[in-house]
Structures are given as C-alpha cells and as structure tokens.
Amino acid sequence: DSSFGQNGLLQVRFSTATGSPYSSRLVLNGTEGFFLFGNYYYTRFLLGIAKLKASGSPDSSFSGDGLLTHGFTTTGDNYTADIHLLSQGRILVTGYANASGVNYRGFSARFTSAGVLDNTYGTNGQATLASGTSFNGLYASALLPDESLVATGETFSQNLYRGTVFKVSPGGQLSNAFGTGGLAFFSSIPAEAFGNAIAASYAGVWAAGGELVPEGNSYKSVIVGLSPAGQPQAGFGTAGRVYRTTTQPTTIGRKLHLGADAYWVSGGVDNLSEDQFVAQINLSGQAGNQLGGTGVSVVDFGYADELPGHLISTTGDGLQLANTGQVSLTFTGLGTFSGTPDYSLTKITQSGGIESGTQKKFRFAS
C-alpha cells in the first residue's frame, strides 16, 4: 500500500538516540492509527512505544514526537509483554525488569494520552507484579472491560519455577479478591511451569504455557482455567487444567485464542527442528477431536525452526502468523551457508488442521 510509509514499508525507531529497536506488539487505535510496542537497546534494554497515524507518520500529540522509551526500573534491563488501549486515550504496558541488586519483577505502567506516566495509577504510575524476592517473569497480559488487568508468567517459589497469574485493579493495585493477594499459581503439584499467553472475561481467566514432566525432563503444553476468584475453574478439564501433547517429548503452548466455539492454542514441538503445533479445545475444557480428526495438528515445513506467532480464528477455521528461523548448515570443505529468515501465513481448517499447501512466505527485505 503505497499510501503507507514508503511504498508500504514503515521503519520505526523508538528514540532519536543511536540504538537498536525491536518491535513485538502492534495495537490499532481505532481509525486514527496504531501503537507499536517493543524494546529499545541503548546501553540497556528499555521499553519502546511509538504512536503512529494511519499513514505511518508519528503522532506528535504523544510524547512530543510520537516516540517514547521507558524503564520500569532506573537500572537493569526491561522486557515487554503486552500493550493495551484504555479509555481517555491512555495506554497500559506490561513486562518485567531487573535492577542493580534486585531480581526480575513483573510490572505494569500506565501513560496518559500525552505520553507521560499517570501518577494516579499504582505507585507513581506503575504496579509491581511479583511474589517474594526471587525471580518473577511476566510474559503476557489481558484486559477486562473494567480495565483491570490479568497477567501470566512464572515465579520462583518453593524451589520451583511456578506458572502464575496476577490480577491488578484498574487503579494499579494487586486484587486481594483474586487467588492469594492477587496471585494464583497454575497448580499445587510439584512441577515447574510457566505461562506464555492469557485470555480473560468476566466468566474467568485462561492461561496457556508449559509444565515440566519430571520423569522425562520435557515440557507438555497446558491450558489452565481459573475462576474470577483465581481458583481452579470447575468443569474445565480436570481440576482446571487441560494438556495437549504429541508423540514428541516437548510441546509448548505459546499463543492462546478464545474463538466463538473453542479455545485454540499454538506453539512448537521440540525435535531436531521446531515444528508448528496447533491444538483445539472445547469450551468445556475437554480435549475435543475436531481439528484434523485428533484435536492436534503438527506440521514440519522443512525449515530449521518454526516459531509460531499470532493465531486468529473465526468459527472453525484459523490463520497463523509465524516466523521461520534462520537456516544455517556447515559442510566439510565448503564452509557454512545461512539462509534468510522468513515470515509466513498459514491456513488452519477444522477438517485438515494446519494446511501446509496454503503457506504464504514473505520477508521485508531480501
């Protein structure tokens, strides 16, 4: 689309300083344009936010030039989870960060429409999402209609990395009505786990990730259903958990989508190269067999790695955006040959699962 950026391509830096930008999320701002969210590296990793018009030009009403970098902490590195649009033109960003002498903690921060921290939120515009003083990682978040926040990741607790879900009030305080002090663990069983994706409504919270199988030293994909109070959701799977696995030892769910008639989870299957994996689960939490006849579909497209990205679905069919990792092979006497990473769009159907013949590859530069 030649009306967008330069010949349809927009390159964005989150700062005028010399550094390296990495984009991870894009959210539409009605018909006005969109926000781009990611990391910006300049001596340390910061968060990067850009507010852009529909044409791709910066929106100077935000932070003076449409560009903003932010650190949850004044020292240490910051990593992104999600960005959410709120009422009154405000935005909420989530992620995790460390600081000098302080382990990683989860955070959320709210900015006004002008791109400055909203000091009416949490403490000086930020909320800390952590349990104890050990490691806390925050990897995904979702917003409820009342602008309260739920987020998932992992917390090192009782000598285990445990899958966690946090709930934060619209004002930036951990919700005491959810779990214990605003924190719920995936399960009480002694197994390491983590959450990569989350979806929520007033009916409950669902998180997807991985849970370690100790005897096989491998992970299996898990979807956890929690009630609005942060307890295992009655009637969802078994004790609020559903597992989707394949014949390979490690299957990890990375994205979760709540469709009109089912939950979809996508991720990777760890073998010599990571294959693309999609599974479907009934709304009741039962592992239905609609998708490809088994409920699980796995495809190896023949590349070094398939890194599954966003998944969308309507009623029955879906579409997945993925990144194909760089191929690098070394031959004796010939040297090393590396291929360029590609993106791809792949169609998913109820009857056929992942349809490899529909894959469309593309890249932003040769």
N, C-alpha and C positions, 0 to 999 in steps of 0.2 A: 504494500500500500504506500505509494509514493507521497501521500499527504502526511505520513507519519515519519518523524525524524528525518534521516537522509536516505531516500529510496527504500523506506520501510524498515530501516535498521536504526535503533537508538542506542548509543553508548553513554552510560551514566557513571559519573564519579560522585561519590558521596561527600567529597571535600575538594577544595581548591588546592590543598596541600598535596605534596608528592607522596603517593601511597598506592596500595593495591586494593581495589574493591571486589567484593564477591556478593552477588545477589542470590537470595534464597526464597523470597516470597514476593508476590505481586497481588494487590487487592484493589478492585475497582472502586472509585469514588463517585458513584452514581454515573451521571453523564458528563461530569466535569473533567474526569481524567482518572488517575490512579496513583497509588503509593507503591514504591519499590523499597524493599527491606532487605538488609543483608549485613555483611561485615566489612569493615574498612581497616586495613592494616597500615599503621604508621607508628613504628616503634613498639606498638602492642595492638592487639585486636580490639576494635571498638565496634559499636553498632552503627550502621549507616541507614539513614532514611531519606528518601527523595520524594517530594510531592510534584507530580508532573501533570500537565494539561493533556487533553485528549490528543493534541498534536505531537506530544512528546517534549514540549518546551517546559522548562522549570516554572513552577508556580511561586512567584516571589512573595505571595502573602504568607508563606510558610518559611519561617526562619530567615527571612530577608532575601534569600536567593533560591529557595526551594530545596536546599540541601542541609542535612543535619547529621552530625556524628555525636554519639553519646556513650558514656561508660557507666554501667551500673555501679562500678567502683572507681576510685581515683587512681588506683594502680592495678596491675594484673590484666588478664585477658577477658574479653566478653564474647559470648557466642549466642546466636539467635535461636529462637523457637518460632514465634508467630507474631503477626501484626493484626490488630483488629480496629475497625472503624466504630466510633461511638457517636452519641448524639452531640449536638453543638459543634460539630467539626473536629472533635477531639479524637486522638488515637491512643491505643494501648499496645505496648510491645512487651514481649516476654523473652526470656532466655536465662542464661546462667553465667556467672563470672567468679573469678577469684580475686584476691588482693594480697598484698605483702603479708605473709604470716597467717593468712586466713584461707581455709579450704574453699572449694567451689560451693556457691549457693545459688538457688533459683531466685529470679527477680521478675517483677512486672513494673512498668513505668508508664505513667500517663502524661501526655502532652496536650496542650491547648491547641486550638486551630492555628495559632500564630507560631507554633513550634517551640514552645518553652514548657518546662516541667510544670505540671499542675500541682501546686503545693496543697491543694485540698484532698489529694489522694495519698493514702498511706502516710509515710514519713517523708516529707519534702518531695513528694511526687512519686515515691517508689514504695513497693511492698516486697518484703523478703519472704521467699517460699523455701523453707528449709526445716529439717528436723535434726536437732543436735548440732554438733560442731564438725562432724565428719563430712565426707563428700556428698553433695547434692547436685544432680544433673537435671535440667529441665529441657525437654525436647519437643513438646507440642502443647498447644492450649486451644481452648474453645470458649466462646462467649455465649452466655444465656441471654434471653430477651431483656432481663432487668439489668444487664451489663455487669453481672457477677461473672467471675472467671473460674474455669476449671483447667488444670494443667497436669501433665503427666511427665514422668521421668524415672529417676532412680535415686535411692537414698542408702548410704552405707549405715546399716543399723544391725545390732546384734551379730556382728562379724559377717554380715551378708550384704550384698547389693540387692535391695528390695524394690520391686516395682511400686511406684507411688502415684497417688492422685491428690492434688491440692485443690481447695476451693477458696476463693478470695471474694469478699463482699464488693459491691460497687464502689465503696469508699476506700478500698485497698487494705482491708484487714482480713486475716485468716478467719474463716467462718467456723465458729465453735459448734454449730449445728451439723457439721459435716465430719464424719469419722471421729477422730480424736484431735481436737484443737485445729480442725481444718485439714487434717491429713488422714488419708486412708491407704493402707497397703493392699497390694493385689491379693495376697493370701497370707495365711499364717503358717503355711508349710515351710520347712527349712530348705528353700530352693532360691537361688539367685534369679532375679527377674528385672526387667526394665520396660518402661512404656515409651513407645515411639509415636503414637497417634491417639487422638481423642475426639469424641463426638459427644454432644450433650443436648438434652432438652429438659423440660420440667418433669418428664417421666423418669429420668435417670441419667447416668453417665456411663459411657462405654470407652474403654481404652484397649489398644492393641500393642503388642510388643513381643518379647521373647521370655521364655522361662527355661532355666537350665535343667537338663536331665542329668543328675549327678553320675548315675551309673554309666552313661555313655559319653559324658563330658561334651554334650552338644545341646543346642537350644531347639525348642519347639515353639511354633507360633501360638500365641494365646490371645484371646479376647476376653476381657473382664467386664462384667456388668455390675454396676453399683446403683443402689437406690439414691434418691435425692438426699438421704441422710448419710451416704457414704458407706452403707452396709452391703454385703453381697446381695445381688438382686434376686429375689425369689422368683422361681420359674424360668430363670435364664440359665441355660446349660445345666451344669452340675455345680452346685454351690457358687453360682455366679460366674463360672469360667467355662469357656469352650476352647478346645485345642484343635488346630488344623495342621496336620503333618503330611509328609510324603515318605517315599521309600528312602530318601536321603537322610543322614543323621541330623542335619541342622536346617531348620526352616524358620525364618524370622519375619514376622509381620512388621511392615514399615508405614503403611498408609491404611486408613480406615475411612469408609464412606457409608453413610446411612442412606440407602436408597428407599424408594417408595414401598418396596415389598421385601427387602432383605438387607443384611449387612454385607459389605464387600471388604475384604482385607487383601492387600497386595504386599509383596515383599520379595525376598530372594531365597534360593535354595543353594546352600553352600556345598559345592563339589569342586572339581578341578577349575571350573569357571562358574560364576554365579548365574544361575538360570532365573528366568522370570516366573513368578508364582502369584496366582490369584485364587482366592477361595471365597465361597459364598455361604452365608449362614442365615437360617430363618430368623424372623423377628422374635420368635420364642426362644432363640438361643440354641436351637437344635441344629446339628450339622447336616443340613439338607443336601441332597444329591442332585439338585437341578443343574448345576454348572457342569457341562460336559459329561453328565451322567454320574459323576462321583462327588461333585461339590468342590473339587480341587483341580486346577489346571496348571500344568508346568510346561514351559517351552524353553528349549535351548536354541537360541538363534545363531549359535556358532561363533560368537564373539568371546573375547577374553572375559568380559563381565557384563552382566545386565544389571543396571542399578535402577530399580523401579521407582518412578516418581508419582506424580499425582494421578489419581484414579477418579473418574466420574462415571455415573451410571444413570439411566432413566428407569424404565420398567423392563428389566430383563437383559438389555444389552449395556455394554460399557465401553469406555475408551481410556487408554492408559498412556501417559507420557513417561518415557524412560530415557535414561542416559546410558549409552553403550561405552563402557570403559575402554581406555586406550589399549590396543593390542601391541605387545612387544615380544618378539621372538629372536633368539640368538642361535645362529648356525655356525658350527665349527668351520673356520677358514673363510667365512663370508661376513661375519660381524652381526650386529644387531639391527633389526628392522622394526620400526614402530609405525603404527597406523594412527590416524586422527580419530579422536572420539566423536561419535555422532549422537544426535538425538533421534527418537523415533516415536511415532504414534501407532498404536496397535489396537485393533478392534477386538472386543470380547463379547461373545454371544452365549445365551443360555444353553444352546444345543451343542456348540462346538468348543466352548471355553476360549482360550487365547487362540486367535486365528492368525497363524504365522504368515499366511499369504496376504494379509491385509496391511502388514507393517510398511509404514512410510518413513524413510530415513531422511534427515536433513541436518544441515550444520550452518552456523552463522558465518563461517569463513572457511576458505579452502585449506 
